Amino acid sequence: MTPAMHWFFDTNYDLFETSIPPGFERMSLRRAAWRLLSSNASVLEVPEPLWARFLPQNMTLVVAWRLGGLLRLRNRKARTYAIENNSPSEALFGRSIPWPLDVLVRFALGAFMRIFFERVALGTPAAADSYATLPFFRRIEHSMILGLPTPSLGADEADADPNTAIFVGHLDARKGLPELMIAWSEVEQRLPSASLVVVGAGPLRESVEKWVAARPGSRRYLGQLPHDRILSVVGQAAVVVAPSVRARRWREQVGLPIEEGLSMGRTIVTTSETGLADWLHQHGHSIIASDAPETDLSRALVDALTYPIEPSSVLGSLPTRHGRLVADSWLHRAY
């Protein structure tokens, strides 16, 4: 990606046994704001405004950046990469709100972006639809650049077990794990040779371990794995399953396991929550409604395991350059 200073406030739960590379500096909000106020840099990229939990910090950073530019007689604004596909009210409040308040919130957020942002790269059509509901957004330079991965090195040589599906992710309810465990019991009845591998950690870990112990012949739990091992494990399965459901403000934006599965040429079974749902459906992957009964998920898994998409076809549908890198080049290009 474009050479830059990278600042972070905290580490995420999934950085298991992953070292932080050089060039990343841990910051406090106060220190970051002061550095931006006094910085002579020309470009600032921040997380997207519809990330509700980060919005107060986001506002602090972009205001400091803008003020620092004005002190130097420069019209500096921020840039961002956006993949939030919830409506603004649901992203910020986790529910629909009364119409007058909804209009006010959209107006305020749209005005905030118009004043402090100059360029927005949108990673999915769903995100583009969400941001398009904000007043003034059309006046901000923006582009929709589909956040698809490229084929991983060696993906065309990876041998998948045609009977195996894999779930990778945080072990909690919003990832659809309870629904998957119910659906898989039906898969085992309809497809006795099928096997499910679960990778990850989280609050449902104990439940997963007990569930796996009940049928060890067709269920495996590998625990949490470091990032550099995930692709090889995904490559051993024919199907990647990501049955996400909405949970208050949270909605699956893209889904890293979906990206990893595609990059290895695997068939995807997921829900309509991901911002890539339309693209996945158009390319033969299985999309079910997030509120569909578990029987729909089990049927989709049986179909995907019985008739997976040819890996070469999956890999051939991917771009030659990762969508996030294309978006980065577009965001950071000189005027």
Stockholm file with secondary structure:
# STOCKHOLM 1.0

chainA/1-335         MTPAMHWFFDTNYDLFETSIPPGFERMSLRRAAWRLLSSNASVLEVPEPLWARFLPQNMTLVVAWRLGGLLRLRNRKARTYAIENNSPSEALFGRSIPWPLDVLVRFALGAFMRIFFERVALGTPAAADSYATLPFFRRIEHSMILGLPTPSLGADEADADPNTAIFVGHLDARKGLPELMIAWSEVEQRLPSASLVVVGAGPLRESVEKWVAARPGSRRYLGQLPHDRILSVVGQAAVVVAPSVRARRWREQVGLPIEEGLSMGRTIVTTSETGLADWLHQHGHSIIASDAPETDLSRALVDALTYPIEPSSVLGSLPTRHGRLVADSWLHRAY
#=GR chainA/1-335 SS CCCCCEEESSCCTTCTTCCCCTTEEECCHHHHHHHHHHCCCSCCEECCTTCGGGHHHHHHHHHHHHHHHHHTTCCCCEEEEECCCSCHHHHHHSSCCCHHHHHHHHHHHHHHHHHHEEEEEECSHHHHHHHTTSTTGGGSEEEECCCCCCCCTTGGGCCCEEEEEEEESCCSGGGTHHHHHHHHHHHHHHCTTCEEEEECCSTTHHHHHHHHHHCTTTEEECCCCCHHHHHHHHTTEEEEEECCCCBTTBCCSSCHHHHHHHHTTCEEEEETTSTTHHHHHHTTCEEECTTSCHHHHHHHHHHHHHSCCCHHHHHHTSCSSCHHHHHHHHHTCCC
#=GC SS_cons         CCCCCEEESSCCTTCTTCCCCTTEEECCHHHHHHHHHHCCCSCCEECCTTCGGGHHHHHHHHHHHHHHHHHTTCCCCEEEEECCCSCHHHHHHSSCCCHHHHHHHHHHHHHHHHHHEEEEEECSHHHHHHHTTSTTGGGSEEEECCCCCCCCTTGGGCCCEEEEEEEESCCSGGGTHHHHHHHHHHHHHHCTTCEEEEECCSTTHHHHHHHHHHCTTTEEECCCCCHHHHHHHHTTEEEEEECCCCBTTBCCSSCHHHHHHHHTTCEEEEETTSTTHHHHHHTTCEEECTTSCHHHHHHHHHHHHHSCCCHHHHHHTSCSSCHHHHHHHHHTCCC
//
